[in-house]
Amino acid sequence: MTTDLSLVLMPQTPADQAAIDKLDERTFGPGRFARSAYRLREGREPDFTLSFVARVGTLLVGANRMTRIACGPIEALLLGPLTVEPAFRSGGIGEALVLKSLEAAKEAGHELVLLVGDEPYYTRMGFRKVPMGHLTFIGPVDPDRLLYCELREGALERARGRVGRL
Ligand SMILES: CC(C)(COP(=O)(O)OP(=O)(O)OC[C@H]1O[C@@H](n2cnc3c(N)ncnc32)[C@H](O)[C@@H]1OP(=O)(O)O)[C@@H](O)C(=O)NCCC(=O)NCCS
């Protein structure tokens, strides 16, 4: 018998949510509910066409969510949480999930993606710090961790203002 254990990325479905929640719980703990980014996503389904899971065989080893948000006068996407199962880290799965979501978002005509995370990790995927004062987030957020990636030139300039729920 042969077993194919290569990595595959596939769009998320509602059936994946329980496994993703468990992975997030193990990674971020109960403190995740108090985060400002969580408040933006609270009660909202991710955009399943832009959110992906990574699987090795049938095992879910990573996931990334994209949620539609309002960003000043335009619609944008909030990326995250991005989580990879500890035993599978440092193999490029995190980067592959982010790039897959960005590619799908661009293809679907979206122009701007925001996230709250570590700039040293996300720089190589095209994210930069939002200039101080350019956007007002829904709750407290470390300005050094509020990052953006333009899928269309000039999108950040058009997005000036308040970040909130759609
Ligand atoms: C961050 C995370 C998703 C990266 O997944 P991954 O599959 O290991 O990512 P990649 O393989 O694409 O990149 C790994 C590299 O990024 C580096 N890296 C990971 N997290 C980093 C961070 N916060 N800041 C800077 N570099 C980081 C790793 O050290 C690794 O470097 P190496 O290749 O020299 O070992 C994973 O470590 C994780 O789930 N962490 C806990 C949850 C989290 O912090 N999520 C991001 C915030 S939403």
The ligand as an SDF file (V2000), in Angstrom:
LIG
                    3D

 48 50  0  0  0  0  0  0  0  0999 V2000
    3.9580   32.0940   12.8500 C   0  0  0  0  0  0  0  0  0  0  0  0
    3.6740   30.7190   12.2800 C   0  0  0  0  0  0  0  0  0  0  0  0
    2.2920   30.6800   11.6440 C   0  0  0  0  0  0  0  0  0  0  0  0
    4.7200   30.4390   11.1830 C   0  0  0  0  0  0  0  0  0  0  0  0
    4.4250   29.2040   10.5600 O   0  0  0  0  0  0  0  0  0  0  0  0
    5.5730   28.3850    9.7940 P   0  0  0  0  0  0  0  0  0  0  0  0
    4.9240   27.3690    8.9500 O   0  0  0  0  0  0  0  0  0  0  0  0
    6.5930   27.9390   10.7580 O   0  0  0  0  0  0  0  0  0  0  0  0
    6.1730   29.5660    8.8970 O   0  0  0  0  0  0  0  0  0  0  0  0
    7.2640   29.4950    7.7650 P   0  0  0  0  0  0  0  0  0  0  0  0
    7.7890   28.1000    7.6370 O   0  0  0  0  0  0  0  0  0  0  0  0
    6.6940   30.1600    6.5960 O   0  0  0  0  0  0  0  0  0  0  0  0
    8.4080   30.4300    8.3490 O   0  0  0  0  0  0  0  0  0  0  0  0
    9.1670   29.9880    9.4160 C   0  0  0  0  0  0  0  0  0  0  0  0
   10.2390   30.9980    9.7560 C   0  0  0  0  0  0  0  0  0  0  0  0
    9.6340   32.1990   10.2360 O   0  0  0  0  0  0  0  0  0  0  0  0
   10.1920   32.4960   11.4970 C   0  0  0  0  0  0  0  0  0  0  0  0
    9.1610   33.0690   12.3730 N   0  0  0  0  0  0  0  0  0  0  0  0
    8.1030   32.4390   12.9070 C   0  0  0  0  0  0  0  0  0  0  0  0
    7.3980   33.2790   13.6650 N   0  0  0  0  0  0  0  0  0  0  0  0
    8.0460   34.4570   13.6100 C   0  0  0  0  0  0  0  0  0  0  0  0
    7.7940   35.7060   14.1980 C   0  0  0  0  0  0  0  0  0  0  0  0
    6.7470   35.8980   15.0050 N   0  0  0  0  0  0  0  0  0  0  0  0
    8.6590   36.7240   13.9210 N   0  0  0  0  0  0  0  0  0  0  0  0
    9.7300   36.5310   13.1170 C   0  0  0  0  0  0  0  0  0  0  0  0
    9.9970   35.3520   12.5200 N   0  0  0  0  0  0  0  0  0  0  0  0
    9.1690   34.3330   12.7680 C   0  0  0  0  0  0  0  0  0  0  0  0
   10.6570   31.1780   12.0780 C   0  0  0  0  0  0  0  0  0  0  0  0
   11.6920   31.3850   13.0050 O   0  0  0  0  0  0  0  0  0  0  0  0
   11.1210   30.4590   10.8480 C   0  0  0  0  0  0  0  0  0  0  0  0
   12.4400   30.7860   10.5530 O   0  0  0  0  0  0  0  0  0  0  0  0
   13.4530   29.6320   10.0790 P   0  0  0  0  0  0  0  0  0  0  0  0
   12.9180   29.1610    8.7690 O   0  0  0  0  0  0  0  0  0  0  0  0
   14.7440   30.3710    9.9870 O   0  0  0  0  0  0  0  0  0  0  0  0
   13.3700   28.5840   11.1110 O   0  0  0  0  0  0  0  0  0  0  0  0
    3.8020   29.5950   13.3320 C   0  0  0  0  0  0  0  0  0  0  0  0
    5.0550   29.7130   13.9560 O   0  0  0  0  0  0  0  0  0  0  0  0
    2.7220   29.6670   14.4100 C   0  0  0  0  0  0  0  0  0  0  0  0
    1.6590   29.0760   14.2700 O   0  0  0  0  0  0  0  0  0  0  0  0
    3.0000   30.4170   15.4850 N   0  0  0  0  0  0  0  0  0  0  0  0
    2.0800   30.6160   16.5640 C   0  0  0  0  0  0  0  0  0  0  0  0
    0.9050   31.4660   16.1410 C   0  0  0  0  0  0  0  0  0  0  0  0
    1.3210   32.8370   15.6280 C   0  0  0  0  0  0  0  0  0  0  0  0
    2.1870   33.4950   16.1930 O   0  0  0  0  0  0  0  0  0  0  0  0
    0.6810   33.2410   14.5130 N   0  0  0  0  0  0  0  0  0  0  0  0
    0.9770   34.4840   13.8500 C   0  0  0  0  0  0  0  0  0  0  0  0
    0.1860   35.6160   14.4230 C   0  0  0  0  0  0  0  0  0  0  0  0
   -1.4760   35.6360   13.8560 S   0  0  0  0  0  0  0  0  0  0  0  0
  1  2  1  0
  2  3  1  0
  2  4  1  0
  2 36  1  0
  4  5  1  0
  5  6  1  0
  6  7  2  0
  6  8  1  0
  6  9  1  0
  9 10  1  0
 10 11  2  0
 10 12  1  0
 10 13  1  0
 13 14  1  0
 14 15  1  0
 15 16  1  0
 15 30  1  0
 16 17  1  0
 17 18  1  0
 17 28  1  0
 18 19  1  0
 18 27  1  0
 19 20  2  0
 20 21  1  0
 21 22  1  0
 21 27  2  0
 22 23  1  0
 22 24  2  0
 24 25  1  0
 25 26  2  0
 26 27  1  0
 28 29  1  0
 28 30  1  0
 30 31  1  0
 31 32  1  0
 32 33  2  0
 32 34  1  0
 32 35  1  0
 36 37  1  0
 36 38  1  0
 38 39  2  0
 38 40  1  0
 40 41  1  0
 41 42  1  0
 42 43  1  0
 43 44  2  0
 43 45  1  0
 45 46  1  0
 46 47  1  0
 47 48  1  0
M  END
$$$$
